[in-house]
Amino acid sequence: MTRSLDGITVIALEHAIAAPFCTRQLADQGARVIKIERPGVGDFARAYDERVRGLASHFVWTNRSKESLTLDLKQPPARQVLMQLLADADVLVQNLAPGAAARLGLGFEALHVTHPGLIVCDISGYGDDGPYRDKKAYDLLIQSEAGFLSVTGTPDESAKAGCSIADIAAGMYAYTGILNALLRRGKTGQGCRVEVSMLESMTEWMGYPLYYAFDGAPPPPRAGAAHATIFPYGPFPSGDGRTVMLGLQNEREWHSFCQLVLRRPAVATDPRFASNSQRVAHRDALRGLIQEVFGALSAEQVRARLDEAQIANASVNDMHDVWRHPQLAARDRWAQVDTPAGPVPALLPPGTHAAEAPRMDPIPALGQHTEAILRGLGWSAADIARGQEAGVV
């Protein structure tokens, strides 16, 4: 089966999440991704935990369908190998420390002279200039700098997102930027540079609260799992101790909610609740009324009433619930991928289409493909043995 990125070769000088998440998307679509790792150590995300049969959960998530090549890029023979690979590559992706790629001669300007068709994607925390250029950037720190923590959590305490959203944002902007660059190269024959900053990626995602606080207006308050500026919208306990998530979007739904869910139609015209802004202002009173009704019902009964009223609702699932989610199962969204510790389930990439199936190849062991890649570059068995003894590979 032909895939969209078949024939595209990506060299990845990557670690942690942002760049590996980007290149995994490229691999999913058929690109050959050669992941350069440090001999004996590898991507430090390999050691984050041992939750997947001894493998790290982050690494399993972001590194399927790649080849692992170990190179010590501080040594000239290793850099020569890298340059040989770049001669036939289409894309270089890197998220090394600020300035590290340029010191290795891997900046776009230097590479473009000898590799005019090469696309270079640089992922960093804050960008390659400005006063924050050299600051270390981890996901939590970027969530903080971008203002995400100021609008997330409870009124008493801020909270980070439970997954690496700043890394994910940067990785996806890098992925789409590379796809755009490949389209551009198809028209011009020229490679280009794609620069992605985690801060800028995360700030783009903060567009709504930024504009809500435009011109010095008060920002959205932290409201826990509830919506800061729409009510009722969020979690509500039922009588059986479970929680139902629901959300209203307009006045038609508000009247339906009062009629069919609360079964108190007079509440719809109560002046305290006559508009969304009034419901937000009097949310404590309205919450008490809703909890009074829901407290006499099971979660299943509450959801049945919400479905009858065509009010959006959801279960509050934990990770174990998501693994066995009936909708994902019904749509056959789980595949199997091999790992050094045996096969594990993996979610098929969102956005697939009928013309092609995503690539779901194994997660590599550290250096698993080193010998095969070096042999492809003309190294003999003796050359490889010497390189291993010297710590080059």
N, C-alpha and C positions, 0 to 999 in steps of 0.2 A: 504494500500500500504506500502510495506517495503521500508525504506530509509536506506542509507549507514550507518548512525550513530544512528539508532534506538537502544535503550538499553544502550547507553553511557550517563552517567550523568556528568555534568560539574558544578562545584561550582565556581562562579565568584565574586571575591572581586574587583570590577571594578568601574571606574568612567570616565567621559569625553568621549574620542573617541577610542583610540587605542585598549584597551581591549574589550570594548563593541562591536566594529566592528568585532574583532576576534570571539567573542563568538556568535555573530549573524550569522556568516557563519556556525558555528557548529550547531546552532539551525535550520538553513535553511535545513541542511542535516539530521535532525531528532533527534539530541542530546537533552536531557533534560537539560536546562540551568537554574540553580537556582541563581538568582542575589541577592547578599547580599547588603542591603542598610541601611543607618542610619535611625533610627526611627524619623519620623517627618520631615526629610530633604531629605533623599534619595540621589541618584546620583546627583551631583551639575549640571550636564548637563540638568536636568529637568527644571532648571530655566534660561537657556541661553536666551530664548526668548519665545514668545507666538504665533508664526506664524501659527501653525497648529491647528486652532480652540481652541486656548488657550494653546496648548501643544508646547513644544520646538522642533524645527525642527531637531536639532542634535539627540535628544532623540528618536523621532519617527523613524528616519533613522536607528538607530543602536540597537534597543532593542525589535524588534518584537519576538514573539514565546518564550519569557522567562517568568519565574516565579519570582515574587518579594517577598523576605523575608526580613523583617526588623529585624536587630540585632544590639545591642550596644556591640561591641566586647571588649569594655573596662570592661565589667562586666563578671565575671566568668560564670554565667549561660548561657550567650549568647555564650561564647567560647565553652562550653560543647555541645550546640546545633550544632555548626559548626563542632566539632570533630565527633559527631554522623553522620552528613551528609557525612563527608569525609570518614568514614568507608565503605560506599557503593559507593563512587564516583570513577570515572575513571580519571578525570582531575580537577586540581585546576588552575585557571587563576587569576593573580593579577597584578594590576598596582598601588598599594599603594605608598606612599612616600618611598624613599630609606630607607631600614632597617626596615620599619614598619612590614612587614610580618614576618621577622625573630624574632622581639621582641614579636610577638604573638605566636611564636612556629610553624610558618608555612613555615619555610625554608625547602628546599628539603631534606637536610641531616637529619633533625629531623623527618620529616614525613616518610622518606623512611624506617626507622627502624620498624615502626608499620604499615605502608601502602606500602609495597614493590611494589605493582602494580600501585601506583598512579603516574600520570604524573603531574608535576608541571611546569607551564609556568609563568615566571617572565618577565614582560614588564616594562622597565624603560627608562629614557631619555638617559642616557650615559653608562649604564652597572653597575655592582655591584662592580667594583673596578676602580682604576685610579683616577687622580686628579679631574675629573669632576663628580665623583660618586654622590655627595650630592647636585649638582646644580639643581635648579628647571628647568624643561624642558617643554616648551609649543611649540606647532606646529611651530609658527613663529620663535621662537628662534632656533629650530633645523634646519629649512630651512636656517637660517642665518649661523649657525655653519657649516653646510654641504656644503656651497658654492652656494646653489641654487640661493640666491638673487644676487650673483655676475654675473650670466649669464642670469637673467630674468629681463625684464623691458626695458626701452629705454636707449639710450646712455647717457641721462642726469640723469636718476633716476632708481634705482632698484625697483623691485616689488615682492611681495609675490604671491604665487599661490592663486587662489580664493577659494580653498577648502583646507581641512586639509590633505595635501599630506604626511606629515611626520607621522601623526597618522595612515593614511590609509596604508602606507608602513609597519609600525611596526605591525599593526593589521593583515595584510595579511601574513607577515613572521611568526607571531605567529600561525596563522591558519594552514599554511602548515607545520610548525614545529610540531604542535600537531598531525596532520595527520600522519606524519612520525613516531612520537613516538608511536602512536597507532599501526602502522604496526610493529614496532620493538617489542613492547610488545607482539604482537601476535606470534612472533617467539621465544622470550626469557622468556616471563612471567613477565618481570621486567619493572617497570616504570622508567622514567628518567626525567631529568630537561631540559626544553627548555628555554633558556635565549635570550631575544630579546631587543636590544637597538634601540631607535628611531634614534640616530645619525648614527649607523652602517647601519640601513635600508635605511635611506635617502642617505647616502654616496654611497651605492651600486647603487642607481638610478642615481647617478652623474657620473657613469663610463665613458660615452662618453666624457663629458667636461674635466674630469680628465686626460684621455689619450690624448685628443687633446692638453692639456697643459703639456704634459709629458716632463721631463728633462728641465724645465724652459721655455718651449715655451710659446708664448702669449696665454692666454685662449680665448675661444670664446667671441666675443663682445656681449653686450646686443643689441638686434635688434628688440625690441617690439614684435609684433606678427609675424614678418618675421623670416625666418631661418637665423641663424648667419653666416652659411658657405655655403649655397646653394642659388642660385638666378637664375630666379625668383621663390620664394617660400614664400608665405605669402598673406597678404590682399591687394587688389587693388580696388579702388572705380570705380563704373560704372556711366554712365551718368544720371541715375535716382536717384542718391544719396545713393544707397545701396552699399554694399561691397561684393566682391567675394573673397574667399580664394582659392588659387591654388598652386600646387607644381609640379616642374619638377625634375626628378631623373636622367636623362641620356641624351646623345647627340641625340639619336633617337627622344626622346620627344621634345628636343629643336628645331630640324628641323621641326617637325610636328607643334609645337606651332607657329613658324614663318610663315609656309605655310598656315595653316588652321585657326588659331586664329587671329594673327596679319594681315594675308594676305599680308605679305611683305617678301617674301622668301629671298630677298637679305640680310636681317638682319642676317640670320643664318650664313652667312660667313663673316660678318663684323669682322675684326681682334680684335676689342674691346670685342666681345662677343663669340669668337671662342671656348672657354672652360669654364667650370664652374668657375675656378679661375679667368679668365678674366672678366666674368660676375659679379662676386662678387666685383672685383676691380673697375669696371665701373658701379656699380649698380645704381647710381643716373641718369646717362645718359639713361640706359636701362629702369629704372622706368618711366622716362619722356616719352619715346617712347611708352611704354605699356599704360600709362595713356592717352596719346593722342588718341590711338585707342579705349580704353574702354570708354572714355568720350563721344563718339558718340553712345554708345550702352546702352541698359538697362541691368540690372543684368541677366535677363532671357536670353537675346541674347548672353551675354558673356558666360554663362554656357552652352548654346546650342553649341557654337563654341568649347568650351573646351571638351564637351562630344564627338563631332564629331572627334576631334583630339585625343581622348582617353587620355586627360590630367586630372589628378586627381584634383577635385575641390569640394568645399563645400560652403554651406551658413554660414554666421556668425549669429548663432542663439542666442537669449537670453533664459532665463529660461522658459518664456511663450511659445516660439517656441518649446522647447524640450518637454514640457508637451503634446503638440499636434503633435509631430513629426510623419510624415506619415509612416516611416519605422517601428518605434516601434509599431504603431497602426496596421499596416499590419501583423506584426509577433505576434500580441496579447501578447505583453510583459508586460502589466499592469494587476495586480491583485488588489483585495481589501483586506485590513486588518482592523480589528476592533481596536479601541482605546477607552480610557475612554470618548472621546468626539465624538464618532461615527466613521463610516468607512471612510477610506482614501485610495487613490490609492497607490500602492507600486510596484516598478519595480521587476519583477521576477529575481532571481539571474542569472547572466551570467554563462554559462558553464553547464546548466542543460542537462539531457539526457533523452531519451525516457523511460528508465526503471523505473524512479521514478519522482514524482513531488516534488518540494521543499515545505517545510513546511512554511506556511504563516499565522501563528496564531497571536492573538492580542498582542498589546503593553500593558504591565501591568500597572495598577495604583500602586502607592507606597504602598507596603505591601499587595497587593491584595491576595497573596497566603500564607501569614504568618500563618493564623489559620489552613489551610489544611495541610501545611507541618508539623507544630508542632503536630497536631493530629496524623499524620503518624508516628511521633517519640514517641508517647505515652503520650503526654500532654493532660490533661483534660481541660474542659472549665474553671474550677476554676484556674488551673495552668496558662492558657493563660491570664486570667483576671489579675492575680497577676503580671505576667510578663509585661503586658501593663502598669499597675499602677506603677511599679518600673522602667519603661523605658528600660527594657531589650529587649523588642520586639516592 
